[in-house]
Structure formats: C-alpha cells, structure tokens
Amino acid sequence: QVQLVESGGGLVQAGGSLRLSCAASGRTFSTYHMGWFRQAPGKEREFVAAISWGTARTNYADSVKGRFTISRDNAKNTVYLQMNSLKHEDTDGYYCAADARYSKVIGTGASGPDYWGQGTQVTVFS
C-alpha cells in the first residue's frame, strides 16, 4: 500500500513557477513508478509527467515539455514537479499517482494507476 499527499499548489501569475511535492508513505516507494496528472471539473484527466522508479526514464505530455520537470528523491519518499513558464491553461487540480507498471503512470494502461493522492490546485492568472 502507498499513500500519497500532494502539496505546493497555489495561485501564480502567468510566466511564474511552482514546485509541487508528493510525499509517499510505505517502505516500497522506491520500487514504484510515479506520475503526475491533472484534471479540472468536468474535464477528462490528463497525463502530465512520469518518472520510473530508478529515475532513468521520464515522460512528459507535449503541452508541458520544456517547461515542467519531474524528479524524485527516494531517500525522502517524495516526487516533485517543477513547473516553470506557467500558462493560464495549466490551471487544474494536480494529482500524483503511483503504480508498479510504468504504462499506468504515463496514462496508457487500460486502467489508471493503483494509488492516487488527493490533489492540489494550481491556478494561473494573467
């Protein structure tokens, strides 16, 4: 079992930056692949970024490539999403997710990741 708690969301002006954190419980965090997704009310969930358990592999949605960076610190059981050059369209609830299968955390599995956080809101104003 993995429990995930996101933090770091907030209100930011367009062009600004935020860093989201996702703290995980459980001794096996380092064996899980991690991902970030975003979703607004009434919209479909969208894949944002993912990182493999060993940090050797990362994937990004085209809409955030070059602006967002995912990283993880297995010693701290934490995954991060550094978001730079934020745009109004980045406004969403951001959710971290964990799964033993990489396909799940990049949003290509038949079903979503097994574990989800409660989400943190990011609002970008112009």
Disulfide bonds with the S-S distance in Angstrom:
Cys22-Cys96 1.92
